[in-house]
Amino acid sequence: MQTVDHKDILTRFKNGDLGREQAAALLTGAHPDSAARHAPLTTAVAPPRAAVSQPPPARALTTAPAGGGPPLPADGYAITALHGRFPDADGLDAFWHTAVLGGRDAGRRTSGSPAGAGAGAGAGDFDAVFFGLTPQDAALMDPQERLLLEVLWQTLETAGCTGARLDTLTAADSEPRAVGVYVAHDPLGRAAVAQAPAGDAPAAGAGVTLPARLSTLLDLRGPGHCVGGGGAAFLVALHQALSALRAGECGAALVGAVGLRPGPARRHPQGAEGGQGVGAVLLRPLAAALAAGDTVHAVVRATAVAHPGRRAREAAADRLARRALAAAGVTAAGVGLRETETTVAATTGDTGAATGLAALVRAVLQLRHGTLLPAPGDSSAAPWARPHDQSGRELPRRATVAVRPTAGSPAAHVLLEEPPRRGPEPITAGPAAASGELVLLSAPTPEHLAATARLLADRVLPADAVEHGTQDGRRLLAALARELRLGRAVRDCRLAVVARDTGELGAALRAFAEDQAGAGDQDRADDRAGAGDRDGAGGRDGAEDQDGAGGRAGAEDQDGAGGRAGAGDGDRAEDRAGAGDRDRAGDRDRAGDGDRAEDRDGADDRAGAGAGGARGSVRCADLRGAQGPGVLFGELPETRAYLAALWRGRRLDALARLWLAGVDVSAADTAGAAPVLALPTSALLRRPLREAGCPATDGPTPS
């Protein structure tokens, strides 16, 4: 028998392909105790309805996954985020509501559609500025590309992985930000080609550039692939993503799909043309996801993909079902739900390349809620009882997602399992300190910043649900501040506020959003991108970047002052950085920037408000016109050590000033794992793209 390679075992454990107990068992030659993962029993509920079909019985079980290669890890792969938009359902909560109704009470459904111009309403509106595109370039994109770009970003934000956490997603060679991008879409529509000016028409295969486009936007360094149309296209893309994860090519994988059909977006009970959908999931090895505190919506235990050849479609589907069950070591009796293109059609209609996505979303939501959706002909949902083995031990709920082959496309089969059962996940961050918490927010423009602040205040900090000064409110504030630092991308327009509880933060964000919404404040925001920002850039090129007040805060501290700051002597260094920031605040005011939020914090900051600054007041900066690295060069290890010392010492005011001066202070505060806190995604300000190359002048539609 070949000797076990200890180095290989440790590498697989580091990449999340092996759990701690599995790795220990392999290293010591012992057998892991499978009984350690037994979940406590719960009260039995009604059995699954007979209308929900089961996969065919398993035959000749094997342990090898489809397509050969190393076996799937026993723990499987976690779906740590999912996001989607479907007919009558703009979001997963609305999708679940629509599906539970089973065709009844359509007037109560939440309307919303991902469809595009010429194929419904929605994809003709796009926030080009948010994604760093010109309106002309955005208008030349196929509507499916625009929709996928939006939903892939939102999925990453839902997982808290557009900011500093991206660096923790590593490949086998330790390369950070190793996220694969796999997408599926129908053939590009002819409308986009017909609209384009002569010589600028997108190529028929333009969709293949989407993985590269998103990877460039987010600086993602994993593999990517684009799968053509067909009902199983999304499941094929998911199968490919898991192969890359098994091979260690990436630490996480984004898998998305979009299907746009002719006509308005609406339900079609018989699966007729017209259904539409777009969505995505983020995948990670389960062990790594649990260790990082990720939300686990479901676990992918096995996948199988194949073309049928000349065999009947049913024979090909049966073969893949047996293969997926065998790879996971599961029998058909342990699977309580099967979602197919037929079960999906009643909810979404024919969604093309997004058919597998819609089926998977339905399965994941039923696992999450412990509820079986109405089967065809039934009138209501039903509780889903967990199965038990012969000894009475409770087993996890399992579901399969299968799409049969069509002409020219393969069949695919996916086995899902509910996540490991854990108790309620309380917010584990400690209460906010007496000095408060520093909350950082950023966006591509002042308009986006105000809209995102409003979303955050309304959805996380509703005024009628916040009890000022309570311990729960302070804990939520600490967790929220941490999530915004670690989970969100750093953009040019920035906001900083120090608050003692959620009530104070909510009031400050609402006041900021209302100020920016006024005509006068909007003019001032525009001025910041013009004269005021040019003066600020000049200040950065001069007083800030010279080896004077602001520069000494970077260069001197990198040579050792950072350590002194950690030892308690950093006040002088912070004061020097503060002097530069006070000069910049003055420059902005003299340049005509009369922002009231900045004026409010000016006096308190100059008075030396210590760690907290002016509590509850918002400070903001527009760095779009900035040139050069600013007051600190963030790539230097000395800079990171200095910033980490400021976080440890809770020098919140100094950190806020550096943040507003252009320094990414968020990446230095990454010590320790904490559960990901679900937050609303950044506001998108969509504008109509009526004609290729001709941006519309209509106002934005926030979302």
FIDREN-169024 format. One record per residue (C-alpha): y, x, z; residue in three letters. Coordinates in steps of 0.25 Angstrom, whole numbers, plus 2048, in hexadecimal, padded with zeros to 3 digits. Each point is the difference from the previous one (the first is absolute). Example, Ala and Ser with C-alpha at 12.3 -4.5 7.8 and 13.67 -1.06 7.14 Angstrom:
2
7EE83181FALA/80E8067FESER/
% end
This chain:
703
800800800MET/80E8057FCGLN/80980580CTHR/80B7F7802VAL/80E8067FCASP/8087FF80DHIS/80D8037F8LYS/7FD7F57F7ASP/7FE7F680BILE/80D805807LEU/8087FE7F3THR/7FA7F27FEARG/8047FC80EPHE/80E8057FELYS/8017F87F3ASN/7FC7F4807GLY/7F27FF7F8ASP/7F980180ELEU/8027FA80DGLY/80180880DARG/7F27FC804GLU/7FA8027F3GLN/80680E7FFALA/7FB80480EALA/7F27FA7FCALA/7FF8097F4LEU/80580C806LEU/7F67FF80CTHR/7F47FA7F8GLY/8007F4809ALA/8017F17FBHIS/80C7F8802PRO/7FE7F4809ASP/8037F47F7SER/8007F780CALA/80D806804ALA/8077F77F7ARG/7FB7F3804HIS/80B7F6802ALA/8007F580BPRO/7FB7F37FDLEU/8097F47FETHR/7FE7F1800THR/7F87FB7F4ALA/8087F77F6VAL/7FB7F77F5ALA/7F78087F6PRO/8058037F2PRO/8007F47F6ARG/7F48007F6ALA/80A7FF7F5ALA/80380F802VAL/7F68077F8SER/7F880D804GLN/7FE80C7F7PRO/7F28027FBPRO/7F5806809PRO/80080F801ALA/7F58077F9ARG/7FB80F801ALA/80B804809LEU/80580E7FFTHR/80C808807THR/8068067F4ALA/80D7FA7FBPRO/8027FA7F2ALA/80280C7F6GLY/7F980A809GLY/80880B808GLY/80180180FPRO/7FD7F4808PRO/80B7F7805LEU/80480380FPRO/7FA7F680AALA/80E7FC804ASP/8047FC7F3GLY/80F8007FBTYR/80B7F8806ALA/80A7F77F9ILE/80C803808THR/80A7F87F8ALA/8007F57F6LEU/80B7F97F9HIS/8007F57F5GLY/8077F57F9ARG/7F97F57F9PHE/8037F27FAPRO/8067F780BASP/80080C80AALA/80A80B801ASP/7F980880BGLY/7F27FF806LEU/8047F680BASP/8047F77F5ALA/7F38037F8PHE/7F87FD80CTRP/8077F3803HIS/7FE7FC7F1THR/7F1803800ALA/7FE7F980EVAL/8067F37FALEU/7F58007F5GLY/8097F97F6GLY/8067F680AARG/80F7FE804ASP/8058097F5ALA/80E7FD804GLY/7FF80880DARG/7FC80D7F9ARG/80980B800THR/8058027F2SER/80180E7F9GLY/7FB8077F4SER/7FE80E7FBPRO/8017FB7F2ALA/80A8067F6GLY/80A7FC7F6ALA/7F97F97F5GLY/7F47FE809ALA/8067F880BGLY/80C80580AALA/80080C808GLY/7FD80D7F8ALA/80D7FF7F8GLY/80780380DASP/7FF80E805PHE/80780A80AASP/80180C7F7ALA/80A807809VAL/7F680080CPHE/7F58077F7PHE/80A80A7FBGLY/8007FA7F2LEU/80C7FC7F6THR/8007F17FCPRO/7FE8057F2GLN/7F3807804ASP/7FB7F5808ALA/8027F67F5ALA/7F88087F7LEU/7F480080AMET/7F57F57FEASP/8027F580BPRO/7F2804805GLN/80580E803GLU/80C7FB808ARG/7F77F7808LEU/7F680B803LEU/80B809804LEU/8067F680AGLU/7F37FC806VAL/7FA80F802LEU/80D804807TRP/7FF7F4809GLN/7F2802803THR/80380F804LEU/80B7FB809GLU/7F77F5806THR/7F780C804ALA/80C808806GLY/7FD80B7F5CYS/80D8027F8THR/80680A80AGLY/7FB80B809ALA/7F27FA802ARG/7FE8047F1LEU/7FF80E804ASP/7F47FD809THR/7F87FB7F4LEU/7F980C7FBTHR/7F58047F6ALA/7F4809803ALA/80980C7FDASP/80A7FC80ASER/80B7FC7F6GLU/8097F5806PRO/8047F37FAARG/7F38007F9ALA/8007F17FCVAL/7F87FB7F3GLY/8067F57F8VAL/7F77F77F8TYR/8057F47F9VAL/7FA7F57F7ALA/8087F77F6HIS/7FE7F87F4ASP/8048057F3PRO/80F8027FFLEU/8077F47FBGLY/8067FF7F2ARG/80D7FB805ALA/80480E806ALA/7FE8067F3VAL/8077F67F8ALA/80C801809GLN/80280F7FFALA/80A8067F7PRO/7FB8077F4ALA/7FA80D804GLY/7FF7FD80EASP/7F47F6801ALA/7F680480APRO/7F38057FBALA/7F47F6801ALA/7FA80980BGLY/80D801808ALA/7F97FB80DGLY/7F980D802VAL/80D806804THR/8017F780CLEU/7F780980APRO/80980C7FCALA/80D7F8801ARG/7FD7FC80FLEU/7FA80D803SER/80D8077FCTHR/8087F6807LEU/7F980280DLEU/7FC80E7FEASP/7F17FC801LEU/7F780B7FDARG/7F27F97FEGLY/7F97FC7F3PRO/8027F37F8GLY/7FB7F87F5HIS/8037F37F9CYS/7F57F67FDVAL/8017F67F4GLY/7FF7F1800GLY/7F47F8804GLY/7FD7F780CGLY/7F980C808ALA/80B80A7FDALA/80580180EPHE/7F3801806LEU/7FD80C7F6VAL/80D806804ALA/7FC7FF80FLEU/7F28067FDHIS/80780C7F9GLN/80980280CALA/7F580080ALEU/7F980B7F7SER/80D808802ALA/8007FE80FLEU/7F2804801ARG/80280D7F8ALA/80C804809GLY/80A7FF7F5GLU/8097F7808CYS/8027FC80EGLY/8047F17FCALA/8007F87F3ALA/8097F57FBLEU/7F97F67F7VAL/8087F57FAGLY/7FE7F67F5ALA/8097F67F8VAL/7FC7F57F7GLY/80A7F77F8LEU/7FC7F57F8ARG/8087F77F6PRO/8077F4805GLY/8067FD80EPRO/7F980680DALA/7F87F5806ARG/7F37FC805ARG/7F57FB7F6HIS/7F47FA807PRO/7F78027F4GLN/80580F7FEGLY/8087FD7F4ALA/80A80A7FAGLU/80D801808GLY/7FC80780DGLY/80780C804GLN/7FF80A80CGLY/80480E804VAL/7FC80880CGLY/7FB80D806ALA/7F880680CVAL/80080D807LEU/7F3807803LEU/7FD80B80AARG/7F3805807PRO/7FD7F680BLEU/7FF80B80BALA/80D8067FBALA/8077F3800ALA/7FC7FD80ELEU/80480D806ALA/80E7FE7F9ALA/8027F3806GLY/8007F97F3ASP/7FE7F17FFTHR/7F27FD7FAVAL/7FF7F37F8HIS/7F28027FBALA/7F680B7FDVAL/7FA8037F3VAL/7F2804802ARG/7FB8027F1ALA/8047FD7F2THR/7F88007F3ALA/8058007F1VAL/7F87FF7F3ALA/8017FB7F2HIS/7F57F67FDPRO/7FC8057F3GLY/7F87F67F9ARG/7FB7F980CARG/8047F3805ALA/80C7FF809ARG/7F87FA80BGLU/7F680B800ALA/80B80B800ALA/8077F980CALA/7F37FF808ASP/7FD80F7FDARG/80E804806LEU/7FE7F780CALA/7F3807803ARG/80680E7FEARG/80C7FD809ALA/7F87FA80BLEU/7F680C7FFALA/80C80A801ALA/8047FA80DALA/7F37FD806GLY/8027F1801VAL/7F77F57FCTHR/8057F37F9ALA/7FD7F880DALA/80C808807GLY/80A7FB7F6VAL/8077F3803GLY/80A7FE7F4LEU/8008037F1ARG/80D8007F9GLU/8008007F1THR/8097FD7F4GLU/7FB7F2801THR/8057FE80FTHR/80D8067FDVAL/8037F87F4ALA/8037F3808ALA/80B808808THR/8068097F5THR/7FC7FC7F3GLY/7FC80B7F6ASP/80780C805THR/7FA80A7F6GLY/7FF80E805ALA/8057FB80EALA/7F37F7801THR/7F980A809GLY/80C802808LEU/8027F1803ALA/7F17FF804ALA/80180C809LEU/80D7FA807VAL/7F97F3802ARG/7F4807806ALA/808809809VAL/8097F4805LEU/7F37F8804GLN/7FB80D807LEU/80D801808ARG/8017F1804HIS/7F17FE802GLY/8017F47F7THR/7F97FC7F3LEU/8097FA7F6LEU/7FD7F37F9PRO/7F58017F6ALA/8017F97F3PRO/7FE7F1803GLY/80380280FASP/80D7FA807SER/80280A80CSER/7FE80E805ALA/7F580380AALA/7FE80A80BPRO/7F880C7FCTRP/7F580480BALA/7FC80E801ARG/7F28037FDPRO/7F580580AHIS/7F48097FEASP/7F27FD805GLN/80380580ESER/80C7F7801GLY/80A80B7FEARG/80D7FC7FAGLU/8038067F2LEU/80D8017F8PRO/8047F67F6ARG/7FE8057F2ARG/8047FB7F2ALA/7FE8047F2THR/80A8007F4VAL/7F98007F3ALA/8067FE7F2VAL/7F67FE7F4ARG/8028087F3PRO/8077FA7F4THR/8008057F2ALA/80480F800GLY/80280080FSER/7F680580CPRO/7FB7F880CALA/80480480EALA/7FB7FD80EHIS/80780480DVAL/7FA7FE80ELEU/80A7FD80BLEU/7FF80080FGLU/8097FC80BGLU/80780B808PRO/7FA80680DPRO/8047F680BARG/80B804809ARG/8077FA80AGLY/80F7FB7FEPRO/80880C7FCGLU/80C800809PRO/80C8087FDILE/7FD80E806THR/80D8067FFALA/80780280EGLY/80C7F8803PRO/80D8057FBALA/80780A809ALA/80C7FD807ALA/8088077F6SER/7FA7F77F5GLY/7F98027F3GLU/8058067F3LEU/7FD7F77F5VAL/8028067F2LEU/8007F87F3LEU/8038047F2SER/8007FA7F2ALA/8058047F2PRO/80D7F9800THR/8097FA80BPRO/7FD7F27FAGLU/7F1803802HIS/80380680ELEU/8077F3805ALA/7F57F77FAALA/7F5808806THR/80780080EALA/8017F07FFARG/7F17FF7FCLEU/7FD80880CLEU/8097F980AALA/7FB7F27FBASP/7F18027FFARG/7FE80A80BVAL/80B7FD80ALEU/8047F17FFPRO/80B7FD809ALA/7FA7F4806ASP/7F3808804ALA/80680C806VAL/80180180FGLU/80A80B803HIS/7FC80B809GLY/7F17FC802THR/7F580A800GLN/7F97FB7F4ASP/80D8007F8GLY/80280F804ARG/7F28037FCARG/8027F97F3LEU/80D8087FELEU/7F980D802ALA/7F47FD7F7ALA/80A7FB7F5LEU/80980C800ALA/7F38097FFARG/7FB7F87F4GLU/80D8017F9LEU/80080F802ARG/7F28027FBLEU/7FD7F57F7GLY/80C7FF7F6ARG/8058097F5ALA/80D807803VAL/80B7FC7F6ARG/80E8037FEASP/8087F5807CYS/7FD80180FARG/8027F880CLEU/7FE80580FALA/8027F780CVAL/7FC80380FVAL/7FB7F3807ALA/7FA7FE80EARG/7F87F37FCASP/7FD7F87F4THR/80B7F6803GLY/80A80B7FFGLU/7FA8057F3LEU/7FF7F37FAGLY/80F7FC803ALA/80480E7FAALA/7F87FF7F3LEU/8057F17FEARG/80F805802ALA/7FE80B7F7PHE/7FA7F77F5ALA/80B7F6801GLU/80B80B7FFASP/7F98057F4GLN/7FF7F27FAALA/80F7FE800GLY/8088037F3ALA/80980A807GLY/7F4807806ASP/7F98007F3GLN/80C8077FAASP/80080A80BARG/7F18037FDALA/8038027F1ASP/80B809805ASP/7F6809807ARG/7F98027F3ALA/80D8047FAGLY/80C807806ALA/7FC80080FGLY/7F28057FDASP/80680B7F7ARG/80980480BASP/7F4800809GLY/7F88097F6ALA/80C809800GLY/7FF80180FGLY/7F28037FFARG/80280B7F6ASP/80B806809GLY/8007FE80FALA/7F27FB801GLU/7F980A7F8ASP/80880C803GLN/7FB80980CASP/80A7F9809GLY/7FE7F4809ALA/7F67F87F8GLY/7F980C7FAGLY/7FE80780DARG/7F97F4805ALA/7F68037F5GLY/7FF80F7FEALA/80280480EGLU/7F77F6806ASP/7F58047F6GLN/80180F805ASP/7FE7FB80EGLY/8097F6805ALA/7F67F57FDGLY/7F780680BGLY/80C800809ARG/8037F27FDALA/7F17FD804GLY/80380780DALA/80C7F8803GLY/80B8097FBASP/8017F87F3GLY/80D7F9804ASP/80980A7FAARG/7F88017F3ALA/8007F07FFGLU/80F800803ASP/80380A7F5ARG/7F87F77F7ALA/8087F4806GLY/80D8077FCALA/7FC8007F2GLY/7FC7F2800ASP/80D7FC807ARG/8078077F4ASP/7F87F87F6ARG/8037F3807ALA/80E803800GLY/7FF8047F1ASP/7FA7F27FDARG/80B7F9807ASP/80B8087FAARG/7F97FD7F2ALA/8027F1802GLY/7F37FD806ASP/8047F580AGLY/7F27FC804ASP/8017FA80EARG/7F2804804ALA/80480F7FEGLU/80E7FD807ASP/7F97FA80CARG/7F780C802ASP/80B80B7FDGLY/8077FF80EALA/7F3800808ASP/7FA80C7F8ASP/80D808802ARG/8007FD80EALA/7F2806802GLY/7F77F4802ALA/7F5809803GLY/7F27FD7FCALA/8037F17FCGLY/80D8007F9GLY/8067F27FEALA/7F57F7804ARG/7FE7F47F7GLY/80A8057F5SER/7FB8047F2VAL/80480D7F9ARG/7FD8027F1CYS/80280A7F5ALA/7FF8007F1ASP/7FA80D7FBLEU/7FF7FD7F2ARG/80B8097FCGLY/7FB80B809ALA/7FE80E7FAGLN/7F880B806GLY/7F680080CPRO/80A7FC80AGLY/80280580EVAL/7F1804802LEU/7F58047F6PHE/7F57F7804GLY/7F48087FAGLU/80280C809LEU/7F680080CPRO/80C804809GLU/8077F37FCTHR/7F47F8803ARG/7FE80780EALA/80F7FD803TYR/7FF7F17FCLEU/7F37FF808ALA/80780680CALA/80B7F67FELEU/7F67F4800TRP/7F980680DARG/80E801807GLY/8047F27FBARG/80D8057FAARG/8017F37F9LEU/80F8027FCASP/7FE80E7FAALA/7F47FA7F8LEU/8087F47FBALA/80B80A7FBARG/7F78097F9LEU/7F97F47FATRP/80D7FA7FBLEU/80480E7FBALA/7F38007F7GLY/7F6807808VAL/7F27F9800ASP/7FE80080FVAL/7F47F6800SER/7F580A7FCALA/80280880CALA/7FC7F4809ASP/7F17FF7FCTHR/7F980480CALA/7F47F7805GLY/7FA7F47F9ALA/8057F2803ALA/7FC7F37FAPRO/8077FC7F3VAL/80A7F5803LEU/8017F67F5ALA/80F7FE7FBLEU/8067F97F4PRO/8018087F4THR/80D8057FBSER/8097F77F9ALA/7FF7FF7F1LEU/80D7FB7F9LEU/7FA7FB7F3ARG/8097FE7F4ARG/7FD7F97F2PRO/7FC8097F5LEU/8047F77F4ARG/7FF80A7F5GLU/7FB80E7FEALA/80B80A802GLY/80A7F5804CYS/8017FF810PRO/8047F2805ALA/80C7FE808THR/7FA7F5809ASP/80080280FGLY/7F3806807PRO/7F57F7806THR/7FC80680DPRO/7F1800803SER/
% end
